[in-house]
Amino acid sequence: MKRMHFDQPTEHYDERLIPIDEQICSLLKQRKEISNNNPGFPPLEDISKWAEKFNLYEDLLRSLFGVLENDDHFRPQVEPIDFQKYIPVLKSVEKDKCLYSVTFIRQYGNASVVNFNIDWEPEMDPNRERFHRHSFWELWLGEGYDCRVTGGGGTDGHISYNFIVSPPLPDNISGLDLNFKEYQTPFKGRPTGLELVMHL
């Protein structure tokens, strides 16, 4: 999903806050290192105590820790440019009456885009079926690759997702493993246990 351009919300800034804001940044770095970039979310009881102790709003603290939990989401994103070609893949895995497939990869000068499809036979109650299939997917290709889903869409019986991969995959993708993992919530929250591996 493409990020919107950020404009500074106000020109006003009280420069007496510079040492405090710098200390906040230092503490964020320390928090990230101690938690190995996996902080989780503080217990709500602790948030209530901190709000009372420091005279802050609970909703503000919940919002703040919610943003800090998703630190990885804010990494700079690569936007594919300089389209070069399609790489046919045509691999699929059938599981629990669903067909999961990767039909092609689009190659760009600075990235690759992996097309991931889910197909199933719609049941009698289409609303329940559509809700059941609405989940969040992550793609893992190894330590050397950054993989980001750009959103998804579909109709009854079909959903398609695109994943931007950087740096670009080699033109010869033979031997590569595409590891897909399903989650119930964004940012790798609440894994469903469904994992798929497609060996190319």
N, C-alpha and C positions, 0 to 999 in steps of 0.2 A: 504494500500500500504506500503510495507516494506521500511524503510528508509535506505539510503546508509550510510556506515560508514564514519564519518567525520575525515579527517586528517588535522592537522594545515597546512595552505597553505604556511607558511614561518617560518623559525626559528628566523627571525629578529623581534624585538619589541623594540621600543624606550621607555624605562622605565620612561621617563619624562612624558609620557602620562597616567601613572597609575592614578593619582588623577582626571584627566579629564574623563577617561573612567569609573572610579567609579562614578563620578557625573552623567554621561550619564545613567548608570544603575539605580541610585537613581531617576533620572527624569522619566525613563521608568516605574519604580514602581509607582511613584506618578501619572503619566498619566493613568496607568491602574486602580488605585484606584478611581481617580476622575471620570473617564468615566464608572465605574462599568464594566470594561473589554469589553466595546462596543464603541470604539472611533470613528468609521466611518472613513471618509476620508476628509482631509481638502479641502476647495474650491481651484480650480486650480489657481484662482487669488491670493490667499494668498501664495501659493507655489511659484508663480512667484515673488511676492514681497520679500519673504524670500530669494530666490535664489539671487536676486539682492542685498539685504541688507547685506547678509553674504558672498557674492562672492562664491556661490556654484552653481552647475549645477542643473537645474530643473529636469532632468531625474533622477539624484541621489536622490533628495528629493521625487519624485513620487515613486521611487522604495522603499525607506526607509519607507514611510508612507503606502505603499502597504503591506510590510512585517508586520508592526505594526498592521495593520487592522486584520491580520490573526493570532494573537498571540496564539489563542486556538489550531491552527494546530500543534504547536511545542511541545505540551505536550508529555511526554514519552508515548510510545505505548506498549501495551501488545501484545506479540506474543503467540498464543495458543500453548501449549505443553501438552503432556500426554493425547492423545485422549482416551475417555472413552466409549462413546456410542452415538447413534442417538436418538433424541426424536422426534417422529412423531407429526406433528402439523395439517397439512391438513386444513388450514383455507384460505378463499378467500373472496374478495370483488369485485363485478363487477361495473364499473363506466365508463361512456362515451365510451362504446364499447371496454373496456379493462378489462381483468381479472387480478387482483393483488392477489398473493398468497404467503403464507409461507407454504412450504411443510414439512420442518424439521428443527431441531436445532441440531448442533453438540456440544456435551459436551466435554470439556477438563478439565484438572486439575485446570487451572488458568483462564479460560475464556469460553465463549460460542460463537458459530458462527451461526447467524440467516441467513437463505437462503431466499431471497426475489425475487420473479419472477413477470414479467409483460408480458402478452401475449395478442395479438390482431390479427385481420385478416388483413394482408397486403393489402393495396389498390393498384390501378393500377400503381401509380407512386412510386416505392419502395424507391427512393432517398428522396423524400419529406417525406415519412412516417418514414424512419429511422432518418432523421434529426429532425422530430417532436418529436420522442420518446427519443432523447438524452437529458437527464436532470440529475440533481444531487439530491440525496435523503439523508435524515437524518432519523435516528431512535431514538426515545425517549422512555425510559422505566422508567423514574423517576430519582429523584436526586441522588439515590444511585448507578446508573450505568453509566459507560462511554461507549458510542456506537460510533464505527468508521467504516465507509464504507471502504472496501479494494479494491474497484474498481468494474467494471462490464463488462459484455460482452454479446454478443448474435448474433442473426441472424435475418432475416426478420420475423417479427411476434413474437419475443421472446427476452427478456433481463433478465439477472439474476445478482443480487448483493449479496455480502456477507457482513455482519456487525459483527465485533468483539465486544463482550460485556464483560466487566469486572466490578466487579467480576463475576464469572460464575452464570448463572441463577440456581434456584433450580431445582432438578429433577422433582418435581411436579410443572408444570407451570400453573396449573389451576387458573383462576382468573387474570392472567397477561394481561395487555393491551399493544399491540405493536402499537405505534404511528409513522406512516411514513409521512414525509412532503417533498414535491417536491420543488426544486429551479431551477432557470435558470442558475445560475453560482455557482462555488464552494464556500465553506465556508459560507453557508447559505445566499448567495446573491440573491436578487430578487426572493422572493417566488412567485410561480405560483398560490397559493391559493388552490392547491390540497392537501388535508390531508386525510389519511386513518387510521382508527383504527380497529385493529383485536383483539377481546376479546377472550382469550383462556379459 
